[in-house]
Amino acid sequence: MLQFHWSSVKTEGMYEREGVFWLSTNAGNFPCQGWREYPLTKMISFIAQANDIVRRAYITKRYLGFGPYYILIDSEQKGLVTVHFLRSYVPQPLVKLSPVTLSFVIFCTIVREASNKMLETYRSSDLGTPMELQSLEHAVNVLSFAMPENHQ
């Protein structure tokens, strides 16, 4: 299981709304429930990583930072995506949560649906800049077109 959680608060005169953004799995929450973040920016980064798996299959490891924490998206196994939840630490990273392995199609579906939901919510609440919203919408469309179910 992999789920996105987020909320944002509209602040008068600001386009970028700080809020909370985290992921949950059967093993727990990452980085933690209520992690302070810029949800729209983080979702744009996440869907960009999913799109990159399609465009650059030869690059099998992708990183997405959350302060001292980060996600490693590993697409080394054909047709599968493993999401590792780590914390930066010397001499090597610490495992924050057990990894989650999903089929590529399920992973992309989860990311696409969460992105669509965020896009709808932000537009209906007048949140985000036009450029950010267009960027997320474009990334959703690219991922939707690139998903294997559309090429069978």
ABEGO torsion letter per residue (X at the ends): XBBBBBBBBBBBGBABBBBBBBBBBAAEBOABBGBBBBAAAAAAAAAAAAAAAAABAABABBBBBBEABBBBBBAABBGBBBBBBBBBBOABBBBABBBBBBBAAAAAAAAAAAAAAAAAAAAAAGBEBAAAAAAAAAAAAAAAAABAAAAX
